[in-house]
Amino acid sequence: MYSWKTLAISLSLALALFLFAQRRAAMTDAGSYSNVVDLTHELNDHSPNWEGTDESPFHAKETGTIEHDGYYARSFSTEEHYGTHIDAPAHFARGMWTVDRLPVERLVRPLVVLDVHDNAAGHPDYEISVKDIADWESRNGEIPLGAVVIAYTGWDERWSSPNAFRNAGVDGVMHFPGYSLEAAMFLVKTRNVVALGIDTMSIDPGANKTFPVHHFTANASVYQLENVANLRSAPVSGATIVVAPIKLEDGSGGPARLLALVK
């Protein structure tokens, strides 16, 4: 017969094995995905820049070659807000997080792709509205709390033409879609989003020069993702986004690699 001591040890071992199996199953489920969608434009010297200058802010120089040095290497310099990039809250709000201080748990979150490309087609000054959000939720369910919401306007199809991407008038004012302040406030206050993103140069509409959405979100500790690519290939819900910005000390932002993990 089993002694009480032997029985207790057996039960403890069984419980430990059960908990281990449960934890392993949970880890396997959390880490399983069927596809990875790259939401990032290549970083180079012929991408659109905010200023619209012919001189690119990106410069790269070879510092080593296989033939001469036995290895290939380059040095490069660029603006913090060029290509597919992240705006840290410090970009528009003094004393808020710089890019190196963003909590890492905010960089791996549920992804919501707010598809407004039909509404924005032919309307370069289109402002994403609360109704757009309500329409999305009527089809897909409520936006999960703490998500990263990225608007797909279809604007990235212009990426290969800097002039078309900036879409500036003769007065120099750019025209491209962005979020309305009301939509941003709704997402931050009622859905607790950790980031807003878009496939244009700014989460604010191009013609707005006071940047109200930037100011509001930055002061709410919400970061921004701009010049996002390939959103047409990402599901509108159910994926997880991995935001991997350069960890630049005291940076107001920086180039970022964005990956959508699709189950």
N, C-alpha and C positions, 0 to 999 in steps of 0.2 A: 504493500500500500504506500501511496505517496504521503510523505510528511507534510505538515503545513508549510515548512520552509521550502521543500521541493516544489510544492504547488505554487507558492508565491513567486518563486524564480521562474517557473514555466509561464505563469500568467504575465510576468514582467517582460519576458522575452517575446511572447506572442504579441503583446501590446506594442513593443518597440518595432517588431517586424511590420505590424499593421500600419503604424504611423510612418515608417520609412516608405512603405509601398504607396501610401496615400500621397506623401510629399513628392515622391518620384513621378507619380502619375500627374500630379498638378504641374510639376516643372515641365514634363514632356508636353502636356497640353498647351501650356503657356508659350513654349518655345517652338511649337509646330506651325508652319506656314507653307503654303504651296507655291508662292511666288514673291519676288521682291521687285518693286517698281521704283526705278531711280527718278526722283523728282527734281533733278539738278541739271542746270546748264553747265557746259564745259567753261572753265575759267581761262580766258585768252585775251588777246589784244584787239579783237575785232567785235566785241560784244557792245550793245548799247550802253552809253554812260549818261548819267543824269544831266550833265552840262551840255551834251550834244556836240562836244568838240571832236575834231578829227584826231587829235592826240589822245591816245588811250591812256587811262590811269594805270593800266596793267603793263608791267615791263618784266621780261625774263631774259636772263643771260646765262649762257653755258659757263660753268666753272670747272667742268671735267668731262672728258670724252673717253670712250672705251679705247679708241686707237692710241691716244696720247697718254692717258692717266690710268687706264685699266678700269675705269668706272665712269658712269654718266651721272652728272649732277648739274643743277641750275640754282641760281639765286633769283628771287622775284620780289617785286613790290607791287602793291595795289592799294586802292582806297578800301576802307572798311565796308563801304556800302556799294559794292560792285558785283555784278553777276548774281547768281542765286545766293542770297545772304540773309543774315539775321540782324535785326535791330534789337539791341538790348534796351531795357527800360531807361537806362542812363542816357540814351541817345536824345531823349526829349524831356527827361525829368531828373533834375539834380539830386544826387544822393541815392538814386535807385540802383539796382543791380547793373554792374558792367557785365560783359559777356562771360568773363571768367568766373563770375560769382553766381551765375544762374544755377539754381538747384538742379542737379542732374535728373531728379525724378520728373522734372517738367519737360525734359527733352525726349522722353519715351512715353507717348500718350496715345489714347484712341484718336484716330484720324477721321475727320468729317470733311468731305469734299462738297462744298456748296455749289452745285452746278447751276450757273445763271447764264451760260453762254448763249442760249437762245434769246433771252431778254436783252443781253448786251449787244447782240449782233446788230450792227448798223447804228448803235447808240454809243459813241465813244465817251460820252460824259455820264454813262449810266452809273447810278448809285445803288448799291445793294441795299435792299430795304428789309424791314421787319416782316413784310409780307413774303419776301423770298424765303426767309427762314421758316415762316409758318407753312408755306407750301412744301418745303423740304420735309418738315416734320410730319405733315399730313401723309406723306408717301413713305417715310422711313422710320417714323417714331421719334420720340424726343431726343434731342442731342444729348449724349451722355455728359455728365458733369465732369469738368476738368479736361475736356478734349482740346485738341488743336483743330481749329476750323480754317480751311483754306478755300478761297473762292476760285472756281474755274470759270473764267470769262471767255476763254478762247484766245486771249491776247497773245499767248506765247507763240502762236502761229506766225507772228510778225517778227520773231526774234532775229531772224537772219537779216533783217533790214533795220538798222538802227533808226533811220528816219521814220519809218512806218511805226516802229515800236514806241518812240517818243511822241510821235504824232503832234508836233508843235505847229501852231499857226504862224502867220507872218509876224505876229506880235511876240512870238517866243513862248506863248502859253501852251503847255502840253495838254493833250486831251486823251485820257484813257480811264477806264472804269475803276471804281474804288468803293469802299464801304461808306454808307451814310453814318453819321454820328449816332442816330437812333438805333440802327442795327448793331453797331459796336456796343452801345450801352446795354442793349438787350442781351447780347451774348455774354458780356462780362458779368452783368448783375444777376441774370436769371439762370445762366448755364455755366457760370464760373469757368469760362474758357481760360486756358493758360497762355494761348497764343492765337493770333489772327494772321492769316497768310493770304497771298493772292499771286496771280501769274502776271501782274503788271509791275511797274517800277515802284509803286507805293500803295499802301492800304488806303490812303486818302485819294480821292479822285484827282486826276492830273491837273485839272483847272483850279483846284483849291490850294491857295498859297499860305493858308494859316495852319494847316495840318491839325485840325481838331481831333481826328481819330487817333493820330499818333500821340498827341498830348494826353487824351483821356486814357488810352490803354497803357501808356508808359507809367502814368501816375497810379494805375491799378496793378502794377507789377506784371503786366501782360507784355510778352515780347512779340515781335512781328517777323514774318517771313515774306520776302519779296523776290520777284523774278523767279517764281516757282515754275518748274517745267513738267510736261508730260502728265498733267492731271487727267487727261482724257483716258489714260490707261489705268487709273486707280479707281477702286470701287468707291461709291459715295459714302459708304459706311462699312464698319466691320474690320477695317485694317488698323494696324498700329503704325504710327510714324516714329522713326528714329531721326532726331535732329542732331547733327554732329557738327557744331561750329568750331572754328579754330579757337583754341583757348588762349586768347590774346589778353595779357594782363592789362587791366583798365580799359579794355576796348569798348567803344560804343556799339560795336557790332563786328561782323566779319564774314568772310565766305563760309558757306555751310554746305555739307552734303546731306541731302534729305532722302530717306529711304522709306517706302511704304511696305510693310510686311503684311502680305495678304494671306489669310487662312484659306 
